[in-house]
């Protein structure tokens, strides 16, 4: 029994250094399985984009905004543009919008926590117009006027009434299109306004309600309306609207 006891003791003494070394290595191996990214590290895809958001008067400059996304929350950044540079801090979602910037190339620079070098992001930008100036490039493809008043409507011609028309402008934006109406054979502009077109090709409808004066001695009353686009030198005339006067 004494020989067996001595043998077990010798085995335990030999095994002790090996167990100690294994215990000492375990935390290192465990650390390899944990993610090393700390809060505020560079996200997968920080991005920056210059976006057209409309325009002023026809022929004027398009307005742009600079949009940042995917940055570390509350990250301080520096933005370098064609005419100016500025510093800012993104919000808690890693985003930032700066309105009223000019068209051109922009770059965002920031230093993420734990990074040795600055991170630079080049901003995507829409193309400028053919002259490269960023001027408004809205183009009208079609203008038309549809009559909404049902044909053959019977009215009391001794009293004023109204006729309804639907103007339609199809244009490729971005930009504003000014318009006004004329009624019957008159040349006086009425109901002026402007339609704001976003990027791409869209159609906008313009309801126009025209006042029809009283004509007590008439048996029928026929009117029409014309939609004018003065900047494009385009116009469209509606079909006739004929009212039948009540017989008394």
Rosetta silent file (secondary structure, phi, psi, omega in degrees, C-alpha in Angstrom):
SEQUENCE: XXXXXXXXXXXXXXXXXXXXXXXXXXXXXXXXXXXXXXXXXXXXXXXXXXXXXXXXXXXXXXXXXXXXXXXXXXXXXXXXXXXXXXXXXXXXXXXXXXXXXXXXXXXXXXXXXXXXXXXXXXXXXXXXXXXXXXXXXXXXXXXXXXXXXXXXXXXXXXXXXXXXXXXXXXXXXXXXXXXXXXXXXXXXXXXXXXXXXXXXXXXXXXXXXXXXXXXXXXXXXXXXXXXXXXXXXXXXXXXXXXXXXXXX
SCORE:     score description
SCORE:     0.000 S_00000001
   1 L     0.000  -35.398 -179.481    0.000    0.000    0.000 S_00000001
   2 H   -67.498  -36.950  179.154    2.838    2.377    0.735 S_00000001
   3 H   -65.263  -40.940  179.931    4.342    1.803   -2.709 S_00000001
   4 H   -66.116  -38.498  179.998    0.988    2.558   -4.420 S_00000001
   5 H   -64.953  -44.126  178.292    0.495    5.692   -2.334 S_00000001
   6 H   -62.298  -35.562 -179.147    3.965    6.978   -3.208 S_00000001
   7 H   -66.499  -41.326  178.811    3.287    6.282   -6.891 S_00000001
   8 H   -65.220  -38.485  179.614    0.039    8.316   -6.877 S_00000001
   9 H   -63.493  -42.624 -179.818    1.787   11.208   -5.166 S_00000001
  10 H   -63.366  -38.858  178.786    4.552   11.274   -7.802 S_00000001
  11 H   -64.618  -40.533  179.249    1.950   11.287  -10.616 S_00000001
  12 H   -65.590  -39.671  178.921    0.047   14.212   -9.034 S_00000001
  13 H   -64.835  -36.810  178.185    3.255   16.205   -8.635 S_00000001
  14 H   -69.664  -35.552 -176.509    4.117   15.665  -12.303 S_00000001
  15 H   -77.576  -24.301 -174.156    0.611   16.635  -13.473 S_00000001
  16 H   -58.233  -47.936  179.122    0.356   19.842  -11.404 S_00000001
  17 H   -61.312  -37.275  179.552    2.559   22.089  -13.670 S_00000001
  18 H   -64.553  -41.866  178.863    0.689   20.896  -16.757 S_00000001
  19 H   -65.248  -38.944 -179.840   -2.714   21.692  -15.205 S_00000001
  20 H   -64.735  -39.747  179.415   -1.478   25.092  -14.121 S_00000001
  21 H   -67.383  -35.457  178.211   -0.287   25.942  -17.613 S_00000001
  22 H   -66.831  -42.058  179.040   -3.602   24.849  -19.104 S_00000001
  23 H   -63.312  -38.843  179.895   -5.536   27.004  -16.639 S_00000001
  24 H   -68.084  -28.912 -178.681   -3.293   29.951  -17.463 S_00000001
  25 H   -85.171  -20.745 -174.051   -3.880   29.565  -21.214 S_00000001
  26 H   -57.345  -46.502  179.556   -7.668   29.173  -21.051 S_00000001
  27 H   -59.846  -34.841 -179.658   -8.512   32.944  -20.830 S_00000001
  28 H   -66.315  -43.599  177.983   -6.336   33.644  -23.872 S_00000001
  29 H   -65.267  -37.697  179.565   -8.120   31.012  -25.925 S_00000001
  30 H   -65.093  -35.507 -179.086  -11.505   32.300  -24.726 S_00000001
  31 H   -65.622  -28.773 -179.756  -10.584   35.840  -25.774 S_00000001
  32 H   -66.673  -24.004 -179.151   -9.997   34.651  -29.317 S_00000001
  33 L   -87.255   -8.056 -179.628  -13.677   33.728  -29.585 S_00000001
  34 L   -92.698  144.170  177.105  -14.920   37.132  -28.449 S_00000001
  35 L   -65.008  138.948 -177.020  -15.477   39.987  -30.971 S_00000001
  36 L   -92.182   -7.368 -176.804  -12.732   42.586  -30.759 S_00000001
  37 L   -69.473  125.027  177.953  -14.850   45.496  -32.133 S_00000001
  38 L   -97.116  158.826  178.103  -15.312   48.177  -29.504 S_00000001
  39 L   -55.424  137.850  178.789  -18.137   50.734  -29.459 S_00000001
  40 L    89.492    3.071  177.668  -17.450   53.540  -31.897 S_00000001
  41 L   -72.497  168.284 -176.560  -15.372   51.445  -34.277 S_00000001
  42 L   -63.087  126.330  178.429  -15.716   51.950  -38.032 S_00000001
  43 L   -71.239  174.706 -174.925  -19.105   50.590  -39.243 S_00000001
  44 L   -65.197  -39.882 -173.741  -19.400   48.260  -42.195 S_00000001
  45 L  -149.023   74.380  171.419  -20.400   50.869  -44.757 S_00000001
  46 L   -64.347  139.418 -175.516  -20.377   54.586  -43.887 S_00000001
  47 E  -137.779  160.147 -179.882  -21.791   56.455  -46.872 S_00000001
  48 E  -145.836  137.425 -176.300  -22.266   59.987  -48.124 S_00000001
  49 E  -144.873  138.557  173.380  -24.527   61.260  -50.923 S_00000001
  50 E   -94.408  124.111 -172.428  -25.336   64.579  -52.563 S_00000001
  51 E  -121.642  131.716  174.586  -29.094   64.743  -53.236 S_00000001
  52 E   -77.710  129.318 -174.969  -31.064   67.191  -55.431 S_00000001
  53 E  -122.647   16.979  178.138  -34.040   68.493  -53.434 S_00000001
  54 E   128.746 -170.707 -177.187  -35.680   71.006  -55.807 S_00000001
  55 E  -153.461  168.623  177.532  -34.995   74.349  -57.348 S_00000001
  56 L   -91.508 -127.727 -178.867  -35.917   77.971  -57.278 S_00000001
  57 L   -69.876  152.220  176.954  -36.980   80.000  -60.303 S_00000001
  58 L   -53.115  133.640 -177.186  -36.741   78.448  -63.756 S_00000001
  59 L    86.685   -5.031  179.834  -33.170   78.719  -64.941 S_00000001
  60 L   -89.419 -179.146 -177.638  -31.911   79.072  -61.368 S_00000001
  61 E   -73.609  142.313  171.662  -29.666   76.814  -59.358 S_00000001
  62 E   -73.489  142.933  175.679  -30.900   73.436  -58.143 S_00000001
  63 E   -89.358  141.935 -179.847  -30.829   73.083  -54.358 S_00000001
  64 E  -127.988  153.982  169.030  -28.839   70.189  -52.888 S_00000001
  65 E  -127.148  150.987  177.709  -28.445   68.539  -49.507 S_00000001
  66 E  -103.201  124.541 -178.350  -25.579   66.375  -48.264 S_00000001
  67 E  -116.475  123.684  175.183  -26.691   63.158  -46.510 S_00000001
  68 E  -107.792  141.424  178.663  -24.375   61.057  -44.332 S_00000001
  69 E  -150.741  155.215  176.562  -25.388   57.617  -43.054 S_00000001
  70 L    79.698   13.529  179.634  -23.898   54.544  -41.424 S_00000001
  71 L   -88.273  161.999  173.944  -21.345   56.446  -39.315 S_00000001
  72 L   -59.057  142.332 -179.078  -20.597   55.716  -35.626 S_00000001
  73 L   -57.588  136.262  177.710  -23.147   57.410  -33.376 S_00000001
  74 L    60.186   27.909 -179.191  -22.178   60.956  -32.337 S_00000001
  75 L   -77.642  133.686  174.118  -19.065   60.773  -34.522 S_00000001
  76 E   -79.679  133.747 -178.059  -17.245   64.046  -35.240 S_00000001
  77 E  -133.270  159.678  171.962  -16.591   64.474  -38.968 S_00000001
  78 E  -122.016  131.735 -178.983  -14.992   66.960  -41.319 S_00000001
  79 E  -113.322  124.827  177.031  -16.585   67.633  -44.717 S_00000001
  80 E  -110.900  123.529 -178.027  -14.514   69.082  -47.559 S_00000001
  81 L  -122.654 -173.398 -176.421  -16.443   70.455  -50.548 S_00000001
  82 L   -70.013  -27.013 -176.161  -15.852   72.472  -53.717 S_00000001
  83 L  -121.678  -17.549 -177.053  -16.342   75.879  -52.065 S_00000001
  84 L  -158.782  160.628  173.791  -16.099   75.329  -48.312 S_00000001
  85 E  -123.871  150.032  178.294  -15.196   72.893  -45.544 S_00000001
  86 E  -151.012  159.200  175.841  -16.984   72.425  -42.228 S_00000001
  87 E  -109.817  147.142 -178.496  -16.957   70.257  -39.109 S_00000001
  88 E  -156.174  174.279  176.762  -20.054   68.589  -37.676 S_00000001
  89 E  -128.666  128.284  179.387  -21.247   65.704  -35.496 S_00000001
  90 L   -71.384  163.685 -178.507  -23.633   63.019  -36.739 S_00000001
  91 L   -82.021 -172.637 -177.231  -26.702   62.125  -34.660 S_00000001
  92 L   -66.135  -15.652  177.312  -27.313   59.046  -32.544 S_00000001
  93 L   -96.191    4.428 -179.364  -28.261   57.057  -35.641 S_00000001
  94 L    77.303   26.126 -176.179  -25.016   57.917  -37.385 S_00000001
  95 L  -122.381  157.986  176.632  -26.721   60.308  -39.820 S_00000001
  96 E  -155.940  135.393  173.995  -26.363   63.949  -40.824 S_00000001
  97 E  -121.167  129.131  176.227  -28.162   66.188  -43.334 S_00000001
  98 E  -121.891  112.894 -176.449  -26.701   69.525  -44.429 S_00000001
  99 E   -83.395  156.911  169.911  -29.062   71.628  -46.573 S_00000001
 100 E    75.930   23.206  177.567  -28.148   74.242  -49.164 S_00000001
 101 E   -84.664  160.547 -179.611  -24.804   72.881  -50.352 S_00000001
 102 L   -90.950  162.488  179.174  -23.569   73.464  -53.893 S_00000001
 103 L   -71.239  142.353  178.238  -23.041   70.830  -56.554 S_00000001
 104 L   154.840 -170.552 -178.321  -19.579   69.293  -56.687 S_00000001
 105 L   -89.480  131.953  179.009  -17.261   66.675  -55.176 S_00000001
 106 L  -125.700  151.164  177.219  -17.391   66.140  -51.399 S_00000001
 107 E  -139.909  136.741  179.484  -15.305   64.024  -49.026 S_00000001
 108 E  -109.649  131.197  179.415  -15.939   63.143  -45.373 S_00000001
 109 E  -122.580  135.849  176.435  -13.018   62.458  -43.021 S_00000001
 110 E  -153.017  161.498  178.551  -13.245   61.079  -39.482 S_00000001
 111 L  -118.301  110.596  178.816  -11.164   59.164  -36.946 S_00000001
 112 L   -74.901  150.682  179.131  -12.914   56.196  -35.372 S_00000001
 113 L   -61.226  129.542  179.259  -12.004   55.256  -31.810 S_00000001
 114 L    90.450   -9.103 -179.210   -9.107   52.847  -31.813 S_00000001
 115 L   -87.100  144.417 -179.524   -8.142   53.563  -35.427 S_00000001
 116 L   -86.149  -29.333 -177.058   -4.600   54.673  -36.225 S_00000001
 117 L  -121.157  156.696  176.009   -5.434   56.479  -39.482 S_00000001
 118 L   -65.727  147.388  175.005   -8.245   58.772  -40.630 S_00000001
 119 E  -101.942  130.505 -178.924  -11.146   57.193  -42.500 S_00000001
 120 E  -118.496  134.415  179.423  -12.178   58.991  -45.719 S_00000001
 121 E  -123.574  124.886  176.933  -15.485   58.583  -47.520 S_00000001
 122 E   -88.326  132.777 -174.839  -16.098   59.997  -51.004 S_00000001
 123 L   -86.965  134.608  173.794  -19.640   61.279  -51.521 S_00000001
 124 E   -73.786  146.309 -177.228  -21.752   60.128  -54.460 S_00000001
 125 E  -142.503  142.065  174.804  -23.252   63.007  -56.488 S_00000001
 126 L   -70.926  154.812  179.383  -25.833   63.324  -59.288 S_00000001
 127 L   -68.179  149.193  173.408  -24.526   64.723  -62.591 S_00000001
 128 L   -78.044 -178.742  179.267  -24.834   68.437  -63.253 S_00000001
 129 L   -73.428 -174.152 -174.725  -26.537   69.735  -66.371 S_00000001
 130 L   -62.123  -28.664  179.038  -24.891   69.824  -69.804 S_00000001
 131 L   -87.742   -5.077  178.911  -22.962   72.973  -68.909 S_00000001
 132 L    72.750   20.364 -175.223  -21.840   71.417  -65.635 S_00000001
 133 L  -101.472   -7.946 -176.741  -23.211   74.326  -63.629 S_00000001
 134 L    76.937   16.835  178.954  -25.956   72.567  -61.693 S_00000001
 135 E   -70.725  158.273  179.798  -28.615   74.792  -63.277 S_00000001
 136 L   -57.533  136.289 -175.345  -32.243   73.707  -63.302 S_00000001
 137 L  -125.974   22.379  179.519  -32.858   71.137  -66.021 S_00000001
 138 L   -61.689  137.090  179.965  -36.627   70.525  -65.854 S_00000001
 139 E  -131.887  125.302  179.937  -38.049   69.709  -69.291 S_00000001
 140 E   -85.868  126.805  178.706  -41.746   69.664  -70.147 S_00000001
 141 E   -96.945  -30.091 -175.815  -42.730   66.828  -72.458 S_00000001
 142 E  -157.711  142.516  173.775  -46.491   67.364  -72.677 S_00000001
 143 E  -135.650  135.090 -177.926  -49.222   69.800  -71.605 S_00000001
 144 E  -150.778  161.966  178.691  -52.947   69.164  -72.019 S_00000001
 145 E  -131.932  128.152 -179.783  -56.345   70.268  -70.704 S_00000001
 146 E  -112.303  137.135  177.834  -59.281   67.932  -70.069 S_00000001
 147 E   -81.169  128.663  178.629  -62.882   69.137  -69.615 S_00000001
 148 L  -100.940  -22.926  179.143  -64.448   67.935  -66.353 S_00000001
 149 L   -69.498  127.788 -178.805  -67.886   69.566  -66.710 S_00000001
 150 L   -60.942  138.869  179.462  -70.349   67.005  -68.134 S_00000001
 151 L   -66.234  146.886  177.996  -71.502   67.830  -71.688 S_00000001
 152 L    75.619   17.299  179.773  -75.055   69.128  -72.106 S_00000001
 153 L   -63.516  130.971 -179.599  -75.315   70.462  -68.550 S_00000001
 154 E   -94.160  129.939 -178.192  -78.509   72.506  -68.154 S_00000001
 155 E  -134.614  166.152  170.118  -78.170   75.785  -66.226 S_00000001
 156 L   -86.659  102.752 -173.836  -80.075   78.976  -65.489 S_00000001
 157 L   -70.304   -8.519  176.235  -78.235   81.272  -67.887 S_00000001
 158 L   -79.263   -8.256  179.524  -79.557   84.337  -66.059 S_00000001
 159 L  -120.001  149.405  176.601  -77.186   83.441  -63.203 S_00000001
 160 L   -68.758  153.435  178.986  -73.375   83.003  -63.224 S_00000001
 161 E  -142.023 -168.138  179.962  -72.011   79.462  -63.023 S_00000001
 162 E  -134.680  156.132  173.480  -68.665   77.658  -63.230 S_00000001
 163 E  -126.676  141.890 -175.754  -66.884   75.270  -65.580 S_00000001
 164 E  -112.826  138.698 -179.705  -64.215   72.824  -64.432 S_00000001
 165 E  -134.046  154.154  178.144  -61.022   71.834  -66.244 S_00000001
 166 E  -122.842  107.735  176.206  -58.100   69.555  -65.439 S_00000001
 167 E   -85.932  143.359  179.993  -54.693   70.692  -66.674 S_00000001
 168 E  -131.446  126.974  177.524  -51.930   68.094  -66.927 S_00000001
 169 E  -118.712  124.259  174.447  -48.191   68.776  -67.203 S_00000001
 170 E  -108.001  122.541 -175.339  -45.740   65.947  -67.842 S_00000001
 171 E  -144.651  157.663  173.905  -42.136   66.933  -67.174 S_00000001
 172 E  -106.595  116.978 -174.227  -38.735   65.510  -66.342 S_00000001
 173 E   -95.597 -170.843   12.200  -37.325   67.197  -63.226 S_00000001
 174 E   -90.595  156.106  177.413  -36.046   68.432  -60.962 S_00000001
 175 E   153.180  171.992  178.561  -37.382   71.963  -61.201 S_00000001
 176 E  -105.226  146.312  175.584  -40.398   74.265  -61.117 S_00000001
 177 E  -122.525  115.853  177.259  -42.793   74.960  -63.997 S_00000001
 178 E   -79.269  148.381  178.671  -44.745   78.228  -63.875 S_00000001
 179 E  -149.647  162.580  167.268  -48.242   78.330  -65.333 S_00000001
 180 E  -154.761  168.609 -178.745  -51.380   80.441  -65.658 S_00000001
 181 E  -115.295  155.602  164.000  -54.793   80.140  -67.317 S_00000001
 182 E  -127.168  153.103 -174.303  -56.821   82.230  -69.719 S_00000001
 183 E  -117.644  134.515 -178.833  -60.580   81.880  -70.144 S_00000001
 184 L    52.644 -130.426 -177.348  -62.517   81.797  -73.421 S_00000001
 185 L   -94.416    8.028 -176.901  -60.994   84.334  -75.802 S_00000001
 186 L   -75.218  160.263  179.522  -59.524   86.544  -73.080 S_00000001
 187 L  -113.906   -1.397 -178.733  -55.809   87.223  -72.667 S_00000001
 188 L   -74.237  122.858  178.255  -55.801   88.181  -68.969 S_00000001
 189 L   -65.954  135.270  176.143  -53.805   85.603  -66.923 S_00000001
 190 E  -131.383  157.036  177.789  -55.815   83.991  -64.125 S_00000001
 191 E    48.755   53.563  178.279  -54.979   81.429  -61.392 S_00000001
 192 E   -70.242  156.860  178.604  -51.172   81.664  -61.746 S_00000001
 193 E  -175.559 -169.024  177.299  -49.001   79.149  -59.927 S_00000001
 194 E  -146.681  146.845  176.926  -46.101   76.752  -60.233 S_00000001
 195 E  -110.806  127.188 -177.385  -45.691   72.980  -60.221 S_00000001
 196 E   -98.067  116.199 -177.369  -42.603   71.558  -58.486 S_00000001
 197 E  -100.830  130.405  174.284  -41.276   68.445  -60.205 S_00000001
 198 E   -77.658 -179.682  176.753  -38.937   65.988  -58.437 S_00000001
 199 E   -62.709  146.586 -177.609  -36.204   64.063  -60.213 S_00000001
 200 E    96.437 -179.634 -179.029  -37.525   61.710  -62.887 S_00000001
 201 E  -101.917  122.748 -179.813  -40.543   62.000  -65.165 S_00000001
 202 E  -139.572  162.555  177.186  -43.888   62.708  -63.511 S_00000001
 203 E  -118.275  132.774  177.959  -47.292   64.179  -64.395 S_00000001
 204 E  -117.384  137.560 -179.469  -49.028   66.773  -62.248 S_00000001
 205 E   -98.819  139.729 -177.771  -52.734   67.600  -62.410 S_00000001
 206 E  -127.693  102.340  179.004  -53.968   71.196  -62.024 S_00000001
 207 E   -73.323  132.500  177.592  -57.671   71.668  -61.288 S_00000001
 208 E  -131.028  123.260  177.083  -59.068   74.944  -62.636 S_00000001
 209 E  -108.117  112.967 -175.948  -62.575   76.206  -61.893 S_00000001
 210 E   -98.730  139.676  177.021  -63.501   79.038  -64.255 S_00000001
 211 E   -81.034  129.059  178.109  -66.268   81.563  -63.596 S_00000001
 212 E  -108.127  115.815 -177.744  -68.891   81.719  -66.364 S_00000001
 213 L   -68.796  160.738  179.661  -70.793   85.035  -66.371 S_00000001
 214 L   -69.470  144.384  175.403  -74.571   85.205  -66.705 S_00000001
 215 L  -138.684   82.409 -170.004  -76.100   85.439  -70.202 S_00000001
 216 L   -57.403  -33.541 -173.054  -79.826   85.930  -69.659 S_00000001
 217 L   -98.569    8.313 -176.906  -80.908   85.938  -73.305 S_00000001
 218 L   -88.407  155.482  173.846  -78.830   83.000  -74.547 S_00000001
 219 L   -99.021  -29.079  173.202  -80.105   79.530  -75.439 S_00000001
 220 E  -141.497  155.923  177.488  -76.666   77.941  -75.069 S_00000001
 221 E  -130.948  124.036 -179.314  -73.338   79.074  -73.592 S_00000001
 222 E  -118.834  128.338 -179.397  -70.016   77.727  -74.908 S_00000001
 223 E  -135.962  167.752  174.011  -66.698   78.374  -73.164 S_00000001
 224 L  -152.912  168.784  178.804  -63.159   76.962  -73.087 S_00000001
 225 E  -134.720  153.256  179.873  -59.927   77.417  -71.108 S_00000001
 226 E  -128.337  132.259  177.401  -56.228   77.501  -72.048 S_00000001
 227 E   -99.352  126.950 -176.175  -53.281   76.480  -69.871 S_00000001
 228 E  -115.994  138.960  172.204  -50.068   78.460  -70.505 S_00000001
 229 E  -116.844   92.670 -170.557  -46.452   77.674  -69.547 S_00000001
 230 L   -64.114  -35.350 -177.643  -44.712   81.028  -70.160 S_00000001
 231 L   -72.070  -31.372  178.374  -41.131   79.896  -69.522 S_00000001
 232 L   -92.946   -6.175 -176.979  -41.429   76.973  -71.923 S_00000001
 233 L    53.563   47.260  178.752  -43.572   78.996  -74.379 S_00000001
 234 E  -125.855  153.778  177.199  -46.074   76.156  -74.459 S_00000001
 235 E  -155.290  161.551  176.868  -49.864   76.111  -74.086 S_00000001
 236 E  -144.646  134.330 -178.429  -52.827   73.757  -74.411 S_00000001
 237 E  -106.246  140.804  178.575  -56.453   74.618  -75.080 S_00000001
 238 L   -76.767  168.927  168.675  -59.399   72.610  -73.797 S_00000001
 239 L   -75.102  171.413 -178.032  -62.288   71.372  -75.822 S_00000001
 240 L   -74.111  145.126  171.453  -65.554   73.376  -75.727 S_00000001
 241 E  -111.740  115.532 -177.042  -67.900   73.278  -72.754 S_00000001
 242 E  -111.929  119.789  175.518  -71.495   73.896  -73.910 S_00000001
 243 E   -97.134  142.964  173.903  -74.242   74.661  -71.393 S_00000001
 244 E  -101.092  128.047 -177.404  -77.917   74.437  -72.308 S_00000001
 245 E   -81.493  140.931  177.904  -80.039   77.250  -70.887 S_00000001
 246 L   -62.741  142.045  174.749  -83.258   76.409  -69.050 S_00000001
 247 L   -89.131  134.044 -178.541  -86.448   77.247  -70.922 S_00000001
 248 L  -115.593    0.000    0.000  -88.795   79.500  -68.986 S_00000001
